[in-house]
Amino acid sequence: MFKYDELFQDYVFELMKAVIEEKERFERIRRINQDKFESKQELEKWIQERFGTISNQGRIIAVFRTYWLKCEELNILGEDEYANPRDFVVDWLSGTYPELYEIIKSMPYYPIGVDEEGNYC
């Protein structure tokens, strides 16, 4: 499973980077808009309504999709190893990376489709 382990470490790195960037972006949004609201609760409600959760942000979705598809590419290349892409991008995070796991677990759906030939897209 060496290839998958290496790919997983790349996934964790990219996902952490995306989470940090999105948290920083949300913080900038808070600073820019804080004077428009009477309380932090109103500001947070507005942010949630306008932007959604961190798991719904483009950077997070892009990393998730990229590594789901890369995992499937390794599966197609064969040899005797296989990792379920869903397990790879979600379950492998549990335990070791609880914050990342919670973010990915909170996605309302997995942004992966299946084409007419049954391949992930």
Backbone bond lengths (Angstrom), bond angles and torsions (degrees), N, CA, C in turn:
res aa  C-N    CA-C-N  psi(-1)  N-CA   C-N-CA  omega(-1)  CA-C   N-CA-C  phi
1 M - - - 1.457 - - 1.530 111.66 -
2 F 1.306 117.40 14.66 1.456 121.42 -176.12 1.527 112.21 -56.38
3 K 1.335 116.98 -44.21 1.464 119.72 -178.88 1.521 111.08 -61.91
4 Y 1.322 116.49 -39.31 1.460 120.52 179.40 1.526 110.96 -70.22
5 D 1.332 116.48 -38.99 1.467 120.08 178.66 1.527 110.96 -62.55
6 E 1.305 115.82 -42.76 1.464 120.58 178.00 1.527 110.69 -64.49
7 L 1.322 116.17 -44.90 1.464 120.91 177.98 1.526 110.55 -62.20
8 F 1.326 116.76 -38.87 1.459 120.78 179.89 1.531 110.76 -63.63
9 Q 1.314 117.67 -40.93 1.471 119.81 178.54 1.525 110.70 -64.32
10 D 1.316 117.19 -37.26 1.471 120.49 174.72 1.530 110.30 -63.39
11 Y 1.325 116.19 -41.84 1.467 122.04 178.75 1.524 110.52 -60.26
12 V 1.323 116.66 -48.50 1.467 121.02 -179.57 1.523 110.00 -60.18
13 F 1.320 117.37 -44.16 1.462 121.10 179.55 1.532 110.68 -60.11
14 E 1.325 116.45 -49.98 1.468 120.68 -178.79 1.528 111.40 -64.91
15 L 1.313 116.73 -38.72 1.464 120.30 179.82 1.528 110.83 -67.21
16 M 1.326 116.81 -42.97 1.474 119.83 177.04 1.522 110.62 -60.10
17 K 1.313 115.96 -44.27 1.463 120.87 178.87 1.531 110.56 -59.83
18 A 1.319 117.27 -45.05 1.463 121.47 179.70 1.525 111.22 -64.14
19 V 1.319 117.31 -40.85 1.468 121.12 179.08 1.524 110.25 -63.45
20 I 1.312 116.68 -44.56 1.472 120.32 178.87 1.525 110.24 -61.11
21 E 1.326 117.29 -45.79 1.464 120.78 179.64 1.524 111.44 -61.26
22 E 1.328 117.20 -41.56 1.468 119.69 179.52 1.516 112.00 -69.49
23 K 1.319 117.63 -37.98 1.475 119.93 176.86 1.531 110.08 -63.48
24 E 1.321 116.22 -41.59 1.465 119.64 177.71 1.524 110.96 -64.34
25 R 1.326 117.12 -39.58 1.462 120.43 178.28 1.528 110.60 -63.80
26 F 1.335 117.10 -43.71 1.465 120.02 177.79 1.524 110.83 -62.24
27 E 1.321 116.93 -37.38 1.463 120.23 179.11 1.531 110.64 -65.80
28 R 1.327 117.58 -40.30 1.474 120.72 176.17 1.531 109.92 -62.50
29 I 1.318 116.67 -41.97 1.471 120.50 178.43 1.525 110.06 -61.47
30 R 1.317 116.76 -41.88 1.468 120.20 177.82 1.525 111.06 -60.33
31 R 1.332 116.33 -48.58 1.471 120.35 -178.30 1.527 111.49 -61.38
32 I 1.316 116.41 -44.82 1.466 120.91 -177.94 1.526 111.30 -64.10
33 N 1.314 117.52 -35.31 1.461 121.41 -171.72 1.525 115.11 -105.76
34 Q 1.306 118.61 -0.21 1.457 120.84 -173.87 1.533 113.32 -59.60
35 D 1.318 118.40 -32.54 1.461 120.59 -177.99 1.535 112.74 -77.18
36 K 1.300 117.46 -10.61 1.463 121.41 -179.39 1.525 112.99 -84.72
37 F 1.341 116.63 -7.42 1.458 120.96 -175.97 1.523 110.25 -126.61
38 E 1.316 115.49 149.59 1.459 119.97 -177.88 1.521 113.03 -79.62
39 S 1.325 117.19 -22.11 1.463 119.99 -179.46 1.526 110.37 -143.62
40 K 1.332 114.25 162.55 1.469 119.83 176.48 1.530 110.39 -65.16
41 Q 1.329 116.02 -33.04 1.464 119.72 179.60 1.534 110.93 -63.25
42 E 1.325 116.57 -42.74 1.464 120.02 177.96 1.525 111.04 -63.71
43 L 1.329 116.21 -42.16 1.458 121.12 178.13 1.527 110.61 -61.45
44 E 1.330 117.30 -46.53 1.467 121.03 -179.94 1.524 111.69 -64.11
45 K 1.312 116.37 -38.77 1.465 119.79 177.29 1.527 110.36 -62.83
46 W 1.316 116.42 -43.84 1.458 121.00 178.52 1.533 110.98 -61.73
47 I 1.324 116.39 -43.95 1.467 120.45 179.25 1.526 110.02 -61.06
48 Q 1.318 117.11 -45.76 1.470 120.26 -179.86 1.525 111.36 -62.63
49 E 1.325 116.50 -41.90 1.464 119.89 179.85 1.523 111.73 -68.56
50 R 1.304 116.55 -37.59 1.458 121.47 -175.35 1.528 113.54 -82.13
51 F 1.338 116.58 -40.60 1.460 121.31 -172.47 1.522 114.12 -115.00
52 G 1.312 117.71 -19.11 1.463 119.66 -177.33 1.513 111.95 78.46
53 T 1.303 114.91 -167.47 1.459 120.34 -178.39 1.531 110.62 -83.39
54 I 1.296 115.64 168.23 1.465 120.45 -179.92 1.533 111.22 -61.76
55 S 1.322 117.26 -31.23 1.468 120.25 -179.19 1.524 112.59 -68.64
56 N 1.318 117.32 -15.61 1.470 121.41 -179.71 1.527 112.71 -93.59
57 Q 1.314 117.99 2.03 1.456 120.93 -174.60 1.527 111.46 -84.02
58 G 1.303 115.59 148.16 1.453 122.54 -173.92 1.514 114.96 -55.34
59 R 1.329 117.82 -41.18 1.466 119.96 -179.20 1.525 111.15 -62.90
60 I 1.314 116.14 -41.87 1.463 120.91 -179.22 1.526 109.48 -66.35
61 I 1.314 116.02 -46.20 1.463 121.05 -179.89 1.527 110.53 -61.72
62 A 1.319 117.21 -41.43 1.471 120.73 -179.17 1.525 111.13 -62.91
63 V 1.323 117.88 -43.83 1.464 120.75 178.88 1.523 109.98 -65.00
64 F 1.318 117.08 -45.59 1.467 121.89 179.26 1.526 110.53 -55.45
65 R 1.336 115.99 -52.22 1.478 121.02 -178.62 1.522 111.66 -62.51
66 T 1.319 116.60 -45.35 1.463 121.06 -178.77 1.518 111.10 -56.22
67 Y 1.325 116.70 -47.00 1.459 119.52 -174.51 1.526 112.32 -80.71
68 W 1.312 119.08 -26.52 1.468 120.68 170.52 1.525 108.37 -60.01
69 L 1.338 116.28 -49.44 1.457 121.48 -177.45 1.531 111.71 -68.45
70 K 1.332 118.28 -35.95 1.468 120.33 176.71 1.522 111.12 -66.04
71 C 1.315 116.56 -38.47 1.461 120.52 176.33 1.526 109.56 -61.78
72 E 1.308 116.59 -44.37 1.463 120.03 179.00 1.528 111.15 -64.75
73 E 1.333 117.44 -35.57 1.468 120.11 175.91 1.525 110.75 -59.73
74 L 1.332 116.97 -43.52 1.464 120.12 176.88 1.529 110.64 -61.80
75 N 1.323 115.89 -39.41 1.468 119.68 178.44 1.528 110.99 -61.44
76 I 1.324 116.38 -42.81 1.467 121.31 -178.19 1.529 110.57 -66.78
77 L 1.334 116.66 -36.40 1.454 119.97 179.20 1.525 111.40 -64.78
78 G 1.314 114.39 -18.60 1.446 119.27 169.50 1.497 116.44 84.48
79 E 1.303 114.47 -124.52 1.443 123.56 -165.07 1.515 105.36 66.13
80 D 1.293 118.47 -152.71 1.469 119.73 -176.16 1.523 112.42 -106.38
81 E 1.315 116.49 13.48 1.460 120.09 -177.69 1.516 110.35 -107.31
82 Y 1.338 115.06 149.96 1.464 120.74 177.14 1.520 107.61 -153.25
83 A 1.319 115.99 137.55 1.464 121.77 171.87 1.519 107.50 -131.96
84 N 1.301 116.16 129.33 1.454 120.49 176.32 1.534 107.69 -64.79
85 P 1.341 118.32 122.92 1.472 120.08 -176.51 1.526 113.40 -57.20
86 R 1.318 117.35 -37.38 1.465 119.99 179.26 1.526 110.29 -64.92
87 D 1.315 117.09 -45.31 1.463 120.64 177.05 1.524 110.58 -61.68
88 F 1.322 115.78 -41.73 1.455 121.71 -177.70 1.528 111.41 -59.02
89 V 1.327 117.89 -49.13 1.472 120.29 -174.79 1.527 113.83 -85.11
90 V 1.329 117.54 -15.26 1.469 119.66 -179.32 1.530 110.99 -113.94
91 D 1.316 116.37 -67.14 1.460 120.80 -170.11 1.520 114.61 -67.01
92 W 1.330 117.54 -32.13 1.462 118.62 179.84 1.527 111.73 -64.20
93 L 1.332 117.27 -19.54 1.469 120.41 178.33 1.529 112.12 -76.60
94 S 1.330 117.16 -27.35 1.464 120.40 -174.61 1.526 110.26 -62.42
95 G 1.298 115.34 144.88 1.456 120.68 179.64 1.513 112.76 87.32
96 T 1.323 117.45 -62.56 1.462 121.18 -175.40 1.524 112.92 -82.83
97 Y 1.323 116.53 -34.73 1.472 121.61 -177.80 1.537 109.39 -128.64
98 P 1.334 117.33 68.56 1.469 119.99 -173.36 1.527 114.32 -60.64
99 E 1.339 118.57 -36.51 1.465 119.41 -179.62 1.531 110.32 -66.01
100 L 1.323 116.31 -44.90 1.461 119.74 178.39 1.522 110.65 -65.00
101 Y 1.323 116.42 -39.90 1.464 120.99 178.52 1.527 110.54 -59.40
102 E 1.319 117.50 -45.12 1.472 121.18 -179.47 1.524 110.99 -63.19
103 I 1.320 116.92 -39.49 1.467 120.30 179.31 1.520 110.14 -64.16
104 I 1.325 117.08 -49.60 1.459 120.57 -178.37 1.529 111.08 -67.88
105 K 1.313 116.54 -39.73 1.467 121.01 179.51 1.531 111.63 -62.09
106 S 1.326 116.45 -26.90 1.464 119.57 -177.01 1.526 113.66 -84.73
107 M 1.331 116.98 0.05 1.471 118.95 176.74 1.532 108.73 -59.73
108 P 1.325 117.29 134.95 1.467 118.78 -179.11 1.528 112.50 -70.62
109 Y 1.317 117.35 -21.08 1.467 123.07 175.80 1.522 107.06 -160.03
110 Y 1.315 116.68 162.13 1.460 120.47 176.58 1.517 108.33 -90.62
111 P 1.328 117.42 122.54 1.470 121.42 -174.77 1.533 112.85 -78.89
112 I 1.316 114.94 57.74 1.459 122.71 179.64 1.520 107.45 -131.65
113 G 1.312 115.69 138.51 1.456 120.26 176.50 1.517 110.28 -117.23
114 V 1.311 114.75 177.75 1.455 122.27 176.02 1.517 106.66 -127.45
115 D 1.339 115.64 128.27 1.463 118.80 -179.27 1.533 111.28 -80.85
116 E 1.322 116.26 -178.56 1.468 121.67 -175.60 1.535 112.96 -64.06
117 E 1.326 116.25 -17.23 1.466 120.42 178.09 1.516 112.96 -97.66
118 G 1.333 116.54 4.24 1.453 120.97 178.20 1.516 114.60 85.19
119 N 1.324 117.25 10.92 1.460 121.60 178.97 1.523 110.38 -92.34
120 Y 1.328 115.35 145.94 1.455 119.45 175.53 1.518 110.16 -65.18
121 C 1.317 115.72 143.20 1.461 120.35 176.92 1.517 109.42 -146.23
